[in-house]
Amino acid sequence: MGAGVAQRDSGGGGRRRRRSRARPMAEINVTPFVDVMMVLLIIFMVAAPLLTVGVPVELPKTAATALSADQEEPLTITITASGDVQIQTTDVAREQLVSRLRAIAAERESDRVFLRADGAVSYETVMQIMGALNAGGFASISLVTDVGGPTLTETDG
């Protein structure tokens, strides 16, 4: 009645032939590498703001704009609320301040220094430290403040 299709038996009994050696995998799985890199990126993004050099002080607020950054890492002098003086994060006695500043100035290209003073520190103390900075060889002294302070405007009166 009908025509049938004859199938040939391959003689293998349904088993495939295997080679004697396994072929090396030609693809590299980069997913674990990408996962590790993403975790490292997140860690660095979280840790970067914590790496800023500074001593916690309450800076006075002014309407001044920020200065442009130099190539050399800026030298920062901090006067804390208690009147202690620090170069970067190292405490320095006031008697040793000028000699330490002269040694630092001899190694630096720039004579620019950033002075950070707590708002509770007296004007006299800030001026004494500025005098020491000048005597130590730093002629370009920038006072560091926080932005968002009051602006002085003329009033008719």
KAVENFEN-V133183 format. One record per pair of residues at least 4 apart in sequence whose ideal C-beta (glycine too) atoms are under 8 Angstrom apart, sorted by the first residue. I is the first residue (numbers start at 1). GAP is how many residues later the second one is. Records with the same first field share a line. If there is no record, write none. Layout:
BEGIN
I->GAP + GAP
END
This chain:
BEGIN
12->4 + 5
19->4
30->4
31->4
32->4
33->4
34->4
35->4
36->4
37->4
38->4
39->4
40->4
41->4
42->4
43->4
44->4
46->4
47->4
53->23 + 35 + 36
54->22 + 24 + 35 + 62
55->23 + 25 + 31 + 34 + 61
57->21 + 22 + 23 + 24 + 59 + 60 + 61 + 62
58->23 + 60 + 61 + 62
59->57 + 58 + 59 + 60 + 85 + 86 + 87
60->59 + 85 + 86 + 89
61->84 + 85 + 86 + 87 + 88 + 89
62->83 + 84 + 85 + 87
63->84 + 86 + 87 + 88 + 89
64->81 + 83
65->82
66->81
67->75
69->5
70->4 + 40 + 42
72->36 + 37 + 38
74->38 + 39 + 40
75->12 + 13 + 29 + 33 + 37 + 38 + 39 + 63
76->11 + 12 + 37 + 38 + 39 + 40 + 68
77->8 + 9 + 10 + 36 + 37 + 38 + 39 + 52 + 56
78->7 + 8 + 38 + 39
79->4 + 5 + 6 + 36 + 37 + 38 + 39 + 42 + 46 + 47 + 50
80->4 + 6 + 38 + 41
81->37 + 39 + 40
83->38 + 42
84->7
85->6 + 7 + 8 + 9 + 12 + 44
86->4 + 5 + 6
87->5 + 10 + 13 + 14 + 17
92->4 + 5 + 8
93->4
94->34 + 38
96->4
97->4 + 32 + 35 + 39
98->4 + 34 + 37 + 38
99->4 + 37
100->4 + 36
101->4 + 31 + 32 + 34 + 35 + 36 + 37
102->4 + 34 + 35
103->4
104->4 + 32
105->6 + 31 + 32 + 33
106->31
110->30
111->26 + 27 + 28 + 29
112->26 + 28 + 29 + 30
113->20 + 25 + 27 + 28 + 29
114->28 + 29 + 30
115->11 + 14 + 15 + 18 + 26 + 27 + 28 + 29
116->28
117->4 + 8 + 9 + 12 + 26
121->4 + 5
122->4
123->4
124->4
125->4
126->4
127->4
128->4
129->4
130->4 + 11
131->4
132->4
133->5 + 8
134->4 + 5 + 7
145->4
END
